[in-house]
Structures are given as structure tokens and as C-alpha cells.
Amino acid sequence: MKTLLFPVLALTTVLSACAGNAPATRSDTMMSLGTQGRPDAALTEVRQVLAAQYDVEEVRISVPGRLKVSEANLYYPIADIVWRGEPVGDRHAQVAAIFKEATDRATGSMIRGRKVVVDIEVTRFHSVTEKTRYTVGGTHSMHFLMTVTDAQTGTVLDGPRPVVADAKAAGGSRAVAEEQMGRTQRVVVVERLAQVIRRELSTPVTDPMLLSRALSNPSVLSN
């Protein structure tokens, strides 16, 4: 029997530092305690190891037709779907394909635990326009509703609940450099969505032995 572990990078942060702008429905991190059982007054070490929580049998993705698309080359078009990482086409279908690739990547190894079906309904996919990408940059704003149901009974186990998977969108010369290296906008958004979906379908490892093993060897698959 194998339990898939997903290590999250250990970080050290100064407590007085400002928080980033990546909201999430579940914490990416766990805070270690100081010697007196309290968060250290100066520095906080942040680390977490996640394990797949379900056996994901199917993922169903919905990009409702009611979501408004904009092709306007403005700094910030008012719309639900703004996507310029692919040629002009059916933007609803393109977004669905992006989520399909991300969920396949996130759940492909989730084969242990309760058999479930995951429903994802996209509520916002607002990337950056050409004008924004090649000047100031911005945010790939990706929001969706997630529901997890028992594959046999249809019982809702989790959700529906909103999930935010925003990612930084490079701008100017940095955006051009990323494109030249093959790190396209599509690569960035698929990578971020896969990371968030995997996290949302996982649970923190609490077994001390597994935790110690995973932190000492981030690529470990425990027996």
C-alpha cells in the first residue's frame, strides 16, 4: 500500500512581514511552535506535508455559458472570462480544457481512500490582456466551486465551496523572457490550478514517522 505525499516548501518568514495576495480556502502552511509552545516571537518556520485524501474516480468540469467573455484589449475588461494565452476561439472550451489538464495532473495519482467524484464549476477565469501583459503585468484570477461526492452513493462529502487559485502574471520584459523560455501563460495557469486542486483534495500528514520521512526526502512515496 502506498500513500502519496505532497511536500510543500518549508519557508521562514518574519512575523511582521505583510501577507501575500493569494487567498485560499485551506492553509498552504502549518506554523511551528516556539520553545514555550507559542509561535516564535521573531521567526516562524512554515512547512506542511499533504497526503491524498481520496481515490478520485472522475472529475466533472463545468464552464457555464452564462460567464461573459471579453476580447477587449483594455487593462482590465469587465468580464468573467478573459483569456489571451491561446488563439481566439471558444474561450469557454479553452478554459474547460485548461481545467481538465490541471485536474488530470492533480488527481492522476490519487488512487487510495474513499472513491469520489469531484465537480468543479468555474466562476471566474480572468487572465490578463495583451496591453496588461506587455506592460505592468497582473494576476491570473481563477475561481471555482468544488464539490466532492461519494462515487457510489452520491452523498456530498465536501462543498460546494469556493476555491481561489490566483497566480501572478508576469509583465513587460519578464513576460517576454518567460515566453521565450517556454513558460507560457497556459503553463503558468495549469501549474497553479493543479497545485491548488491537489491541495484541496489532500489532508495534512499527522503520523510522525511519515512526516519525518517526507520532510527528509521530499519525493518519497511511503509504503
VENMO-V55571 format. One record per residue. OMEGA is omega in whole degrees, -180 to 180 (none if undefined). D_LAST is the distance of its C-alpha to the last C-alpha in Angstrom with 1 decimal. Layout:
BEGIN
OMEGA:D_LAST  OMEGA:D_LAST
END
This chain:
BEGIN
-180:5.7  176:4.8  -177:6.8  180:9.3  178:10.9  179:14.5  174:16.1  -175:19.8  175:22.2  -178:23.4  172:27.1  -176:30.0  174:33.0  -174:36.4  -177:36.9  -179:40.3  180:39.1  178:39.6  178:36.7  -177:36.0  178:37.0  -179:33.7  180:33.7  180:30.5  175:29.9  -178:26.8  175:26.5  -168:24.7  173:24.5  -176:24.2  178:27.0  -178:26.4  177:29.0  -174:31.7  179:32.6  179:34.7  179:32.0  175:33.5  -179:32.8  -174:34.2  -176:37.8  -176:37.7  177:34.2  177:31.1  -174:27.7  177:25.8  178:22.1  174:19.5  -177:15.9  176:15.4  178:12.8  -174:13.9  -173:15.9  165:16.9  -174:16.8  -178:19.9  -176:22.0  172:25.1  180:26.7  -175:30.4  179:32.4  173:36.0  -171:38.4  179:41.6  -180:44.9  180:46.5  -176:44.7  180:47.5  174:47.2  174:49.3  -178:50.1  -180:52.5  179:52.2  176:52.6  -177:50.7  178:49.3  176:50.1  -178:50.0  177:47.7  -179:44.3  173:43.2  -176:44.1  -179:42.3  -179:43.7  178:40.7  179:41.7  179:45.2  -179:47.2  178:46.2  -175:44.7  177:42.9  -180:41.4  179:39.8  179:38.7  178:37.0  179:35.2  177:34.0  179:32.7  179:30.7  179:29.5  -179:28.1  -179:26.5  175:24.9  180:23.6  -176:22.0  -170:20.6  -175:19.2  -179:18.5  -180:14.7  -174:14.9  179:14.0  177:12.4  -179:14.7  -180:18.4  -175:20.2  170:22.7  -179:25.5  175:26.3  178:29.9  176:31.1  -180:34.8  178:36.0  180:38.7  174:39.4  -172:38.8  178:41.3  -176:40.8  178:43.6  177:46.8  -179:48.2  -180:50.6  -176:47.8  -175:45.3  172:47.9  -170:49.4  -174:47.6  -178:44.2  -175:42.6  168:39.7  -176:37.7  -174:37.9  -178:35.4  177:35.3  174:33.9  179:33.3  176:29.9  178:29.5  180:26.4  175:27.3  -175:25.7  -177:25.7  -174:27.3  -176:29.7  179:30.5  178:30.1  180:29.9  -175:26.8  176:27.6  1:30.7  -180:32.8  -179:32.5  177:33.7  178:31.4  -178:32.8  -178:31.3  178:34.2  179:33.9  176:36.5  -179:38.8  179:40.3  174:44.1  -177:46.8  179:46.2  178:42.6  179:42.1  -180:44.0  179:41.9  178:38.7  -179:40.1  179:41.1  179:37.6  178:36.2  -178:34.8  177:36.8  -180:37.0  177:34.9  -178:32.1  -175:32.3  177:32.3  179:29.5  -178:27.3  180:28.2  179:27.9  180:24.4  -176:23.4  180:25.1  177:24.1  179:20.3  -176:21.0  180:23.1  -178:20.4  -179:17.7  179:17.5  175:17.2  180:14.1  178:15.7  -176:13.1  -178:14.5  179:11.5  180:9.5  180:13.0  -179:13.9  -178:11.0  -178:11.7  179:15.4  179:15.4  -172:13.7  -178:14.6  -172:13.0  165:9.4  -176:6.6  179:3.8  none:0.0
END
